[in-house]
Amino acid sequence: MIEVETTARRWGNSIGISLPRDIVERANIKPNKQVRVFIQDKKIDLSKVFGTLKIDKPTQEILDGIRQGED
C-alpha cells in the first residue's frame, strides 16, 4: 500500500484529488484503471473523545490488570 497526502479541490461540480507523478508511476496507475482510495480526515477533534468512556474500575486497577495479562 502506498500512502500519500493530498488536498481535495473543486473540479466543476465535483471534488477531486490529484496524485503526484511519482506515486502514479510507483502504483502503475493508468487511465481507466480502478483503484481503491481510503479517506481519513486529518483534523480530529479529541475534545469530543475525552470524558466519553465510562469505566467502572480505577485506572490503577486497569493498569495492574494489563501488567498481569488480564483481558
PyMOL commands that set and color helices and strands:
alter all, ss='L'
color gray80, all
select helices_A, chain A and resi 21-26+46-48+59-67
alter helices_A, ss='H'
color red, helices_A
select strands_A, chain A and resi 9-11+14-16
alter strands_A, ss='S'
color yellow, strands_A
deselect
rebuild
show_as cartoon
